[in-house]
Amino acid sequence: MIGCALLPSSSLPAAEVAVAPVLPALTFAGPGSAAAMNFSEVFKLSSLLCKFSPDGKYLASCVQYRLVIRDVNTLQILQLYTCLDQIQHIEWSADSLFILCAMYKRGLVQVWSLEQPEWHCRIDEGSAGLVASCWSPDGRHILNTTEFHLRITVWSLCTKSVSYIKYPKACQQGITFTRDGRYMALAERRDCKDHVSVFVCSDWQLLRHFDTETQDLAGIEWAPNGCVLAVWDTCLEVRILNHVTWKMITEFGHPATINNPKIVVYKEAEKNPRLALGRLAFPPPRAAAGPASTTESKYEIASAPVSLQTLKPIADRANPKIGIGALAFSPDNYFLATRNDSVPNAVWIWDIQKLRLFVVLEQLSPVRFFQWDPQQPRLAICTGGGKVYLWSPAGCVSVQVPGEGDFQVLSLCWHFSGDSLALLSKDHFCLCFLETEERVGTAFGRPGDHT
């Protein structure tokens, strides 16, 4: 069932909300000129649902059943939408004109328009249920996956037509689109075997179907040029393949001991609680926030050999965390960041040009999430504490999130410009504004020649 009102021609009303204050700058000491980081005030948040729009103009956040749309530059509230139940998932359309809110418990999806806020759409999957919802690349179709992965329903917002796709497989990444938006590949499970089907997105007709000869397909991904489709079983190890011959070039091992003195190992260490005068331009967090959030930390360069903290998987527990749990290439493809679940406190950064380990960062707590700056090789890391960590080829830094409460950073996301990132806690979020790389690089502290 789909209910949509016709798109009227009215425009977005002007907002009448005061500009959110920004806390004073945080300055890091270092050679050369200083680098500043500003933090916004803290806003309410539910379920870590906070996303920048693809065009970078808006920031969407959820508070239970309310969807809040803010201007990125002023943090003014532009629109406030009320959904029928608590929101469990949000996603922007590729053109940033629409945003969907999924309420899986109710089997509902509501779609809102940024240009014409009085337009609305509601999609009800009924008894089929709902476990996933996403946009097609054109931003005018929504793909809903029903309970037990029985089928995918494709809803058109323009014609209200419906298409059905059977046998989607429940896996980590079972749907992928080519960059030009022309084709969709879908992982399927039929007769206890893995298959992939390729569909034409203009009419959702089947173009190609083939089996993958995998034991338990974990994900699929198109190559950037859309000519090749990668299919993988698991990511227990990290292997680098040649994109022409598809033969393995090298395999990146993650040893528990770093013996090579050319590899820089940064270890997070607690700082002396007494702060030097003039280092902070704002008052430190209150003692009530607890020791986890008030204890400052710094990075120290360890001398080889360096033993990393390891975690032995529990053999009798289902689906133990082993192998490579996360990996991401930098936007310039010079670096690859990985996390080995058996060494949960470490982030491994690999030099892709030289195919060797470049840097290891070992945190005091397990790494929850990391993400590259979209514009430059700068990695942001969080561990569930009151700090955010930044690494660049110039070095790395630990940043305490200011505030009066216990703000534990559970996740983060970059603005596409790389000038800011949203820091997400269980019940709140704030924005961190960064200076340009020219100024930040001088404040990280250079450990010497890394080569």
C-alpha positions as CSV (number, residue, x, y, z in Angstrom):
1,M,0.0,0.0,0.0
2,I,1.4,3.4,-1.0
3,G,-0.2,6.8,-0.3
4,C,1.4,9.9,-1.9
5,A,0.1,13.4,-2.3
6,L,0.8,15.1,-5.6
7,L,3.8,17.4,-5.6
8,P,2.6,21.0,-5.2
9,S,4.6,24.0,-6.5
10,S,5.1,25.8,-3.2
11,S,8.6,26.5,-1.9
12,L,10.3,25.8,1.4
13,P,9.2,28.3,4.1
14,A,11.8,30.4,5.9
15,A,13.0,29.1,9.2
16,E,12.5,31.2,12.3
17,V,14.8,29.5,14.7
18,A,17.8,31.1,16.4
19,V,21.3,30.2,15.3
20,A,22.9,27.5,17.5
21,P,25.9,28.7,19.5
22,V,29.3,27.3,18.8
23,L,31.8,26.6,21.6
24,P,35.2,28.3,21.6
25,A,38.0,26.9,19.6
26,L,40.2,24.1,20.8
27,T,43.8,24.8,20.0
28,F,46.6,22.2,19.8
29,A,50.2,23.1,20.4
30,G,52.8,22.1,17.9
31,P,55.5,23.4,15.5
32,G,54.4,26.2,13.3
33,S,51.0,27.8,13.4
34,A,48.2,26.3,15.6
35,A,45.2,24.4,14.4
36,A,41.7,25.0,15.8
37,M,38.7,22.8,16.2
38,N,35.3,24.2,17.1
39,F,32.5,22.2,18.6
40,S,28.8,23.0,18.3
41,E,26.4,22.7,21.2
42,V,24.9,19.3,21.9
43,F,21.6,18.2,20.3
44,K,19.3,15.4,21.2
45,L,19.5,12.2,19.1
46,S,18.0,8.7,19.0
47,S,19.4,5.4,17.6
48,L,22.5,7.1,16.2
49,L,20.4,8.4,13.3
50,C,22.2,11.5,12.0
51,K,23.2,12.0,8.3
52,F,24.4,14.8,6.1
53,S,22.6,15.2,2.8
54,P,24.6,14.3,-0.3
55,D,24.8,17.9,-1.4
56,G,26.1,18.9,2.0
57,K,23.4,21.6,2.6
58,Y,21.4,19.7,5.3
59,L,21.8,17.6,8.4
60,A,19.1,15.2,9.3
61,S,18.7,13.8,12.8
62,C,16.0,11.8,14.6
63,V,14.6,12.1,18.1
64,Q,12.3,9.1,18.6
65,Y,9.4,9.7,16.1
66,R,10.5,13.2,15.0
67,L,12.8,14.0,12.0
68,V,14.7,17.2,12.3
69,I,16.3,18.9,9.3
70,R,19.0,21.5,10.0
71,D,21.0,23.9,7.9
72,V,24.6,22.7,8.0
73,N,26.1,26.2,8.2
74,T,23.8,27.7,10.8
75,L,22.4,24.6,12.5
76,Q,19.0,26.3,12.3
77,I,16.0,23.9,12.2
78,L,14.5,24.2,8.7
79,Q,11.9,21.4,9.0
80,L,10.5,19.2,11.7
81,Y,8.6,16.2,10.5
82,T,6.5,13.8,12.7
83,C,6.4,10.2,11.8
84,L,3.8,7.5,12.9
85,D,6.2,5.6,15.1
86,Q,9.8,5.6,16.3
87,I,12.2,6.0,13.4
88,Q,14.7,3.1,13.0
89,H,16.4,4.1,9.7
90,I,16.8,7.3,7.6
91,E,18.3,7.7,4.1
92,W,18.7,10.7,1.8
93,S,17.8,10.4,-1.9
94,A,20.9,11.0,-4.1
95,D,19.7,14.5,-5.2
96,S,19.0,15.5,-1.5
97,L,15.4,16.4,-2.3
98,F,13.8,13.6,-0.4
99,I,14.5,11.6,2.8
100,L,12.9,8.3,3.8
101,C,12.2,7.2,7.4
102,A,11.7,3.5,8.0
103,M,9.8,2.1,11.0
104,Y,10.6,-1.6,10.7
105,K,8.4,-2.6,13.7
106,R,5.3,-1.2,11.9
107,G,6.3,-2.2,8.4
108,L,6.1,1.5,7.4
109,V,8.2,3.9,5.3
110,Q,7.4,7.6,5.3
111,V,9.0,9.9,2.7
112,W,9.4,13.7,3.1
113,S,10.2,16.4,0.6
114,L,12.7,19.2,1.4
115,E,11.5,21.5,-1.3
116,Q,7.8,21.0,-0.7
117,P,7.3,20.1,3.0
118,E,3.6,19.6,2.7
119,W,4.1,16.8,0.2
120,H,4.2,13.4,1.9
121,C,4.3,9.7,1.1
122,R,3.6,6.6,3.2
123,I,4.4,3.0,2.2
124,D,2.9,0.2,4.2
125,E,4.2,-3.3,3.6
126,G,1.4,-4.8,5.7
127,S,1.7,-8.4,6.9
128,A,4.8,-8.9,4.8
129,G,6.8,-6.9,7.3
130,L,9.9,-4.8,6.7
131,V,13.6,-5.4,7.6
132,A,15.4,-3.0,5.2
133,S,14.7,0.1,3.0
134,C,16.8,2.0,0.6
135,W,16.7,4.4,-2.4
136,S,17.4,3.6,-6.0
137,P,20.1,5.9,-7.6
138,D,17.4,8.0,-9.3
139,G,15.9,9.0,-6.0
140,R,12.4,8.2,-7.2
141,H,12.1,4.5,-6.3
142,I,12.3,2.8,-2.9
143,L,13.4,-0.8,-2.4
144,N,11.9,-2.5,0.7
145,T,13.0,-5.9,1.8
146,T,10.3,-7.9,3.6
147,E,10.7,-10.1,6.7
148,F,12.6,-13.3,6.3
149,H,14.0,-11.8,3.0
150,L,11.1,-13.3,1.0
151,R,11.2,-10.5,-1.6
152,I,12.2,-7.0,-2.4
153,T,9.3,-4.6,-3.3
154,V,10.2,-1.7,-5.6
155,W,7.9,1.3,-5.1
156,S,7.8,4.2,-7.6
157,L,7.1,7.6,-6.1
158,C,6.2,9.0,-9.6
159,T,3.8,6.4,-11.0
160,K,2.9,4.5,-7.8
161,S,3.7,1.3,-9.6
162,V,5.1,-1.7,-7.8
163,S,7.7,-4.4,-8.8
164,Y,8.7,-7.5,-7.0
165,I,12.1,-9.2,-6.8
166,K,12.3,-12.7,-5.2
167,Y,15.0,-14.6,-3.3
168,P,17.1,-11.7,-1.9
169,K,19.8,-13.1,0.4
170,A,20.3,-12.0,4.0
171,C,23.9,-10.9,4.0
172,Q,26.1,-7.9,4.9
173,Q,25.9,-6.2,1.5
174,G,23.4,-7.9,-0.8
175,I,22.4,-4.9,-3.0
176,T,24.8,-2.7,-5.1
177,F,24.3,-0.2,-7.9
178,T,26.6,0.9,-10.6
179,R,27.8,4.5,-10.2
180,D,25.8,5.7,-13.3
181,G,22.7,4.2,-11.7
182,R,21.8,2.0,-14.7
183,Y,22.2,-1.4,-13.1
184,M,21.5,-3.1,-9.8
185,A,23.2,-6.4,-8.7
186,L,21.3,-8.5,-6.1
187,A,22.7,-11.4,-4.1
188,E,20.3,-14.3,-4.0
189,R,19.9,-17.6,-2.2
190,R,18.1,-20.3,-4.2
191,D,18.0,-24.1,-3.5
192,C,20.8,-23.7,-0.9
193,K,23.1,-22.0,-3.5
194,D,24.3,-18.4,-4.0
195,H,23.4,-16.5,-7.1
196,V,23.6,-13.0,-8.4
197,S,21.0,-11.3,-10.6
198,V,21.6,-8.1,-12.5
199,F,18.6,-5.8,-13.1
200,V,18.0,-2.7,-15.3
201,C,17.0,0.1,-13.0
202,S,14.9,1.9,-15.6
203,D,12.2,-0.8,-15.7
204,W,13.6,-3.4,-13.1
205,Q,13.7,-6.1,-15.7
206,L,16.2,-9.0,-15.2
207,L,19.3,-8.6,-17.4
208,R,21.6,-11.5,-16.2
209,H,21.5,-14.3,-13.7
210,F,24.3,-16.6,-12.6
211,D,25.6,-18.7,-9.7
212,T,28.6,-17.5,-7.8
213,E,30.2,-20.8,-6.6
214,T,30.5,-19.3,-3.1
215,Q,29.9,-21.3,0.1
216,D,28.2,-18.4,1.9
217,L,28.2,-15.2,0.0
218,A,28.8,-12.2,2.3
219,G,28.7,-9.3,-0.1
220,I,28.8,-7.9,-3.6
221,E,30.2,-4.6,-5.0
222,W,30.5,-3.1,-8.5
223,A,33.8,-1.7,-9.7
224,P,33.9,2.1,-10.0
225,N,33.7,1.8,-13.8
226,G,30.7,-0.6,-13.6
227,C,32.4,-3.2,-15.8
228,V,33.2,-5.8,-13.0
229,L,31.3,-7.1,-10.1
230,A,33.1,-8.4,-7.0
231,V,31.7,-11.2,-4.9
232,W,33.2,-12.4,-1.7
233,D,32.6,-15.1,0.9
234,T,34.1,-13.6,4.1
235,C,36.8,-11.1,5.1
236,L,38.9,-13.2,7.4
237,E,42.1,-11.8,5.8
238,V,42.9,-8.8,3.7
239,R,44.1,-9.6,0.2
240,I,44.9,-7.1,-2.5
241,L,44.1,-8.1,-6.1
242,N,45.2,-6.8,-9.5
243,H,42.2,-5.2,-11.2
244,V,43.2,-6.4,-14.6
245,T,44.3,-10.0,-14.0
246,W,42.4,-10.4,-10.7
247,K,45.3,-12.3,-9.3
248,M,46.4,-11.7,-5.7
249,I,49.2,-9.2,-5.5
250,T,49.8,-9.5,-1.7
251,E,48.2,-10.5,1.5
252,F,48.3,-8.2,4.5
253,G,48.9,-10.1,7.7
254,H,48.0,-8.6,11.1
255,P,50.7,-9.9,13.5
256,A,50.3,-9.3,17.3
257,T,53.9,-8.1,17.5
258,I,55.3,-5.3,15.3
259,N,59.1,-6.0,14.9
260,N,59.9,-3.7,11.9
261,P,61.3,-0.4,13.3
262,K,60.3,1.4,10.2
263,I,56.6,0.9,11.1
264,V,55.4,3.8,13.3
265,V,53.3,2.5,16.2
266,Y,51.2,5.1,18.1
267,K,50.0,4.1,21.5
268,E,47.3,6.0,23.3
269,A,48.4,6.9,26.8
270,E,46.7,8.8,29.6
271,K,47.9,12.3,30.2
272,N,48.7,13.9,33.5
273,P,45.3,15.3,34.7
274,R,46.8,18.7,35.4
275,L,46.5,20.9,32.3
276,A,48.9,23.6,31.3
277,L,47.4,27.1,31.4
278,G,46.2,28.4,28.1
279,R,45.8,25.0,26.5
280,L,42.0,25.0,26.6
281,A,39.8,27.9,25.7
282,F,36.8,26.5,27.4
283,P,36.2,25.0,30.9
284,P,37.0,21.3,31.3
285,P,34.1,18.9,31.8
286,R,32.6,18.7,35.3
287,A,33.9,15.9,37.6
288,A,30.4,14.4,37.6
289,A,31.0,13.3,34.0
290,G,33.1,10.5,35.3
291,P,36.8,9.6,34.9
292,A,36.3,8.0,31.5
293,S,35.4,11.3,29.9
294,T,37.6,13.7,31.9
295,T,40.9,11.8,31.5
296,E,42.9,13.3,28.7
297,S,45.1,11.2,26.5
298,K,47.9,11.6,24.1
299,Y,49.8,9.4,21.6
300,E,53.2,8.1,22.2
301,I,55.5,6.5,19.6
302,A,56.5,3.0,20.7
303,S,59.8,1.5,19.9
304,A,60.0,-1.9,18.2
305,P,59.3,-4.6,19.0
306,V,55.7,-3.6,20.0
307,S,53.3,-6.2,21.4
308,L,49.6,-5.4,20.7
309,Q,46.7,-6.4,22.9
310,T,45.0,-9.5,21.5
311,L,41.6,-10.9,22.2
312,K,41.1,-14.7,22.1
313,P,37.7,-15.5,20.5
314,I,35.2,-17.5,22.6
315,A,35.1,-20.9,20.8
316,D,31.7,-22.0,22.1
317,R,29.9,-18.7,21.2
318,A,28.0,-18.5,17.9
319,N,29.6,-16.2,15.3
320,P,32.7,-15.2,17.2
321,K,34.4,-12.0,16.1
322,I,37.5,-13.0,14.2
323,G,39.3,-11.8,11.1
324,I,39.0,-8.4,9.5
325,G,35.9,-6.6,10.8
326,A,36.3,-3.3,9.0
327,L,38.4,-1.9,6.1
328,A,38.3,1.3,4.1
329,F,40.5,3.0,1.4
330,S,41.4,6.7,1.7
331,P,39.8,8.9,-0.9
332,D,43.1,9.2,-2.8
333,N,43.6,5.4,-2.6
334,Y,47.0,5.9,-1.1
335,F,46.1,4.2,2.2
336,L,44.0,1.3,3.5
337,A,42.7,1.3,7.1
338,T,41.8,-2.1,8.7
339,R,40.6,-3.5,12.0
340,N,41.3,-7.0,13.0
341,D,38.7,-8.2,15.5
342,S,41.3,-10.3,17.2
343,V,43.3,-7.1,18.0
344,P,40.3,-4.9,18.8
345,N,42.2,-1.8,20.1
346,A,44.3,-1.3,16.9
347,V,43.8,0.4,13.6
348,W,46.2,-0.7,10.9
349,I,47.1,1.8,8.1
350,W,48.7,0.3,5.0
351,D,50.6,2.1,2.2
352,I,49.0,0.9,-0.9
353,Q,51.7,2.2,-3.3
354,K,54.4,0.3,-1.5
355,L,52.1,-2.5,-0.4
356,R,53.4,-2.5,3.2
357,L,52.2,-1.6,6.7
358,F,52.7,2.1,7.3
359,V,51.3,2.9,10.8
360,V,49.5,1.2,13.6
361,L,47.4,3.1,16.2
362,E,46.7,1.2,19.4
363,Q,43.9,2.8,21.5
364,L,43.2,2.3,25.2
365,S,39.7,0.9,24.3
366,P,38.4,-1.2,21.4
367,V,37.9,0.7,18.2
368,R,34.2,1.1,17.4
369,F,34.3,2.9,14.1
370,F,36.6,4.8,11.7
371,Q,36.0,6.8,8.6
372,W,38.2,8.7,6.1
373,D,37.8,12.4,5.4
374,P,36.2,12.4,1.9
375,Q,38.7,15.0,0.6
376,Q,42.1,14.0,1.9
377,P,43.9,11.1,3.7
378,R,42.7,11.9,7.2
379,L,41.1,9.3,9.4
380,A,38.7,9.8,12.2
381,I,38.4,7.1,14.9
382,C,36.1,6.6,17.9
383,T,36.2,4.1,20.7
384,G,33.0,4.8,22.6
385,G,34.7,7.2,25.0
386,G,34.7,11.0,25.3
387,K,37.3,11.6,22.6
388,V,37.7,11.6,18.8
389,Y,41.0,10.6,17.3
390,L,42.4,12.0,14.0
391,W,45.3,10.6,11.9
392,S,47.0,12.0,8.9
393,P,50.4,11.2,7.3
394,A,51.7,14.1,9.4
395,G,50.8,12.4,12.7
396,C,47.8,11.8,15.0
397,V,46.0,13.5,17.8
398,S,43.5,12.7,20.6
399,V,40.7,15.3,21.0
400,Q,38.5,15.6,24.1
401,V,34.9,16.4,23.2
402,P,34.0,19.4,25.4
403,G,30.7,19.7,27.3
404,E,29.3,19.3,30.8
405,G,27.9,15.8,30.4
406,D,29.4,12.4,29.6
407,F,29.4,12.5,25.8
408,Q,30.6,9.1,24.6
409,V,31.4,9.0,20.9
410,L,29.8,5.8,19.5
411,S,30.0,6.7,15.8
412,L,30.8,9.6,13.5
413,C,30.3,10.8,9.9
414,W,32.1,13.3,7.8
415,H,30.7,16.2,5.8
416,F,31.6,15.7,2.2
417,S,33.7,18.8,2.3
418,G,35.9,17.4,5.0
419,D,35.6,20.6,7.0
420,S,33.4,19.1,9.7
421,L,32.2,15.8,11.1
422,A,29.2,14.8,13.3
423,L,30.0,13.0,16.5
424,L,27.2,10.7,17.7
425,S,26.5,9.4,21.2
426,K,23.6,7.3,22.5
427,D,21.3,10.2,23.1
428,H,23.1,13.3,21.6
429,F,25.2,14.6,18.8
430,C,27.4,17.5,18.1
431,L,29.4,18.9,15.2
432,C,33.2,19.3,15.1
433,F,34.5,21.9,12.7
434,L,38.1,21.5,11.5
435,E,40.6,23.8,9.9
436,T,42.2,23.0,6.5
437,E,44.9,20.4,6.2
438,E,47.6,23.0,5.8
439,R,47.0,24.2,9.4
440,V,46.0,20.9,10.9
441,G,49.2,19.2,9.7
442,T,51.4,21.5,11.7
443,A,49.5,20.6,14.9
444,F,49.7,16.8,14.7
445,G,53.4,16.6,15.5
446,R,55.6,14.8,13.1
447,P,57.3,11.6,14.4
448,G,60.1,11.9,11.8
449,D,60.7,10.1,8.6
450,H,58.0,7.3,8.2
451,T,59.5,5.8,5.0
